[in-house]
């Protein structure tokens, strides 16, 4: 890998590092005004990701950065996939017989907010940036998958709060899960050329993996 490649990949890693710091910073600011509980931690995480997602979209719009969000042709397959995903989302509290406010917030956070946030970053911005560096898209696929796995180390603040013992094991499993998700979601991005499809699949995976 040439120095130019290393330099540009390092910039991407730096961008991801700053994003995680911002996420942690926003969450920490929330806990200056409210006590940190399991419920408030979810709310703070949700708020931080929504805020950063909006920031990413605004910056992309004003700087004309292509995030490849939607497919060029929104065909029947996408409509069906969208309907199925939202049907699963709506029916989950009914099927699990758990419609408490806390569980609904967790569902929104895990099945909507997190997928949109992470897919905008990895199968949107990062993927397109890597595509400008590498001639073969499969290299982009591999690199983005590895970066997505490493990204999950950054959730140590949330993991540490929710896990009383075995923090190292919990983090390792989080990274392994991120790697597995990255392999599947990256393959879909490679095929569809957009991150709307990966947002939907990510949401479905998180519904079943909560």
N, C-alpha and C positions, 0 to 999 in steps of 0.2 A: 504494500500500500504506500503510495507516494506521500510526501509531506503535505501536499494540498488536500488529499483525502483525510489524513490524520487531523489537520487543522480544522476542516469543516465538520468532521464527525465530533471533534472536541467541542465545537461551538454548539452543536445539537445537544450534547451531553450537558454542557453548561446551562443551556436553556431549560432543560428538564430539571436540573438541580435547582435553578432559580424558581421554577414553578412550584416545586415541592416546598421550598422555603416559604413562598408566598402563601401556599395553602396552609401550612403549619402556623404562619404568622397570623392569618385571618382567624383561624380557629382559636389561637391563643388569645387574640383580642376579644373574642366572644366570651371567653371565660374570665375576663376582667369584670364583666357585668353580671354574669350568671354562674352559679355553681356548676361544676362539671359532674354530670351524671351520665349513665348510659344513654338516656334519652337526649339530653342536651348535647352530648358528643355527636350523635347522629345529625341533629339539627345543625350544629356548627359545621360539620363535614359537608352536609348538603349545601349550606349557605356559601361556604368557601368555593365549592366546585361550580355552583351556579354563577357566582361572581367572576371566577376565572374563565369560565366558558364564555360568558358575555364579553369579557375583555379580549379573549382570543378572537372572537367573531368581529368585534369592532376594529381591532388592529388589522385583521385580515382584510376587512372591507376598505379601510382607509389607505392601506399600503398595497392593495390589490394583490393579495396573496391567495392563490388558489388552494382551497382545502378539499376540493373534489368531494363535496358532501353528497349531492344528489346525482342519480344516474342521468345520462343524456336522454334516455327514453324511459319514462315511468310506466312500464307495461303491466300486464295482468299479474305477472309473478310477484312484482313488488307490492301491488295492491293486496294480493292474497296474503303475502308474508306479513304485511303491516296489520291487516285485520286479525290474523292469527295471534300475533304478538300482543296486540291490545286486548284481545279476548282472554289470553292467558293472564295478562296483568290484572284485568278487572275481576276474573273468576278466582284468582288465587286466594283472596281473603275469605271467599265463600267456601271453597273446597277445603281449605285448611281450618275453617271454623275459627279463625282468629282475625277479627276486624277491629282490634284495639288501635287507638291512635298511634301508639308506639310502633306497632307492626306495620301499619299503613305508611308511616313515615319511613321505616326501614325499607319497605317495598319500593317506594318512590325513589329513595336514595340509591338503592342497589340496582333497580331495574330500569331507571330512566336517567337520573342525574349522572351517576358514575359512568355508564356507557357513553353518553353524549360527551362528557368531559374527556374521557380517555381516548375515545375514537377520533374526536377533533384533533387531539394532539398526535396520536400515533399513526392511525390510518389516514389522517388528513395531512397536517403540517409536516410531521417528521417523514412520512412516506414520500411525499412530493419533494422534500428537500434531498432525501437520499437518492431519489430518482434522477436528480440533476447531477449527482456525483458518479453514479454507477451506470454503465451502459446496459447491464443486464438486470432486469427487474427482480429476478430471483435473489440477487445479492441484497437488494433493498428489503425483500421479504425476510431474509435471514437476519439482517442487521436490525430491522425494526422489531422483530420478535425478541432478539436478545436484549435490546434496549427496554422493551416492555417488561421483560422479566426483571431486569435490574431496577426499573422504576418502582417496583413493589417494595424494595428496601425502604423507600421513602415514606411508607405508611407505618413506620415503626412507632410513631407517636400514638396512632390509634390502636395498633396491636398491643403495645405496652400497657395501655389503659384497660383494655378488655381482657388481657391474659394475666393471671396472678402468678403462675409458674410456667416454666418451659418457654420463655420468650424466644430463645434462639431457634427452637424447633418450630414455633409458630411463624417466625419470619421466614425460615427456610421453606416451609410449606406454602406460604404466601407467594414466594418467588417462583416455586415450582408450578403453582396454579397459574401464575402470570405467564410463565413460559408455555404451558399447555394451551391457555386461552390465546396467546399470541400466535401459536402455530395454526390454530383453527381459524381465527379471525383474519390473520394475514393471508391465509390461503383463499379465503372468500374475497378479500380486498384485491388480491392478485387476479381473481377471475372476473369480478364485477367492475373494477376500476372506480369504485366510489366507497365512501365510508357510511352512507346511509344504511346499506345492507349490513355492515358490521355493527352498527349501533343496534339494529334490531336483534341480530343474533346474540350480541353481547348482553342485551337485556334479557333475552330468553335464558341464556346460560346462568345469569345472575339470579333469575327467579327460582331456578331449580337448585342453585348452589348457595343460597343464603344460609 
